[in-house]
C-alpha cells in the first residue's frame, strides 16, 4: 500500500479539525459541508480506510510514528556530527 507523505497527512488532519471548528461556530452552510465531506473523503482515501474515525486514527498513528523516527534519526545524526568534530577526535586520542 502506498503511504501518504506525513506533510500531506498533517495538512489534511489540520484542515479537517479547522473545518470541524468552523462548523460548530456557524450554521453548516452548503459550502462548508462540501469542504468537510471532501477532506473526509480525502483522509479516507489517503489512509486506505472507509470511515472517518479510522482515517483520523491511521493518520495520527502514521504522524506519531514518523515523529519518533525523525527524532531518532536527528539524535543519531547529532551524535555522529559531534563524534566527527576535531575536538571530539582529540579527546578520544
ZICORJO-V747586 format. One record per pair of residues at least 12 apart in sequence whose C-alpha atoms are under 8 Angstrom apart, sorted by the first residue. I is the first residue (numbers start at 1). J is the second residue. D is the distance in Angstrom with one decimal. If there is no record, write none. Layout:
i=[I	I]
j=[J	J]
d=[D	D]
This chain:
i=[3	3	4	4	6	6	6	9	9	9	9	10	10	12	12	12	13	13	13	15	16	16	16	19	19	19	20	40	43	43	43	47]
j=[46	47	46	47	62	63	66	43	46	59	63	59	63	39	42	43	43	56	59	39	36	39	40	32	35	36	36	52	55	56	59	59]
d=[7.3	7.3	6.0	7.3	7.3	6.0	7.2	7.6	7.9	6.0	7.4	7.8	7.2	6.7	7.8	6.6	7.7	7.1	7.5	7.3	6.6	6.2	7.1	7.3	7.7	6.2	7.5	6.2	5.8	7.3	7.8	6.5]
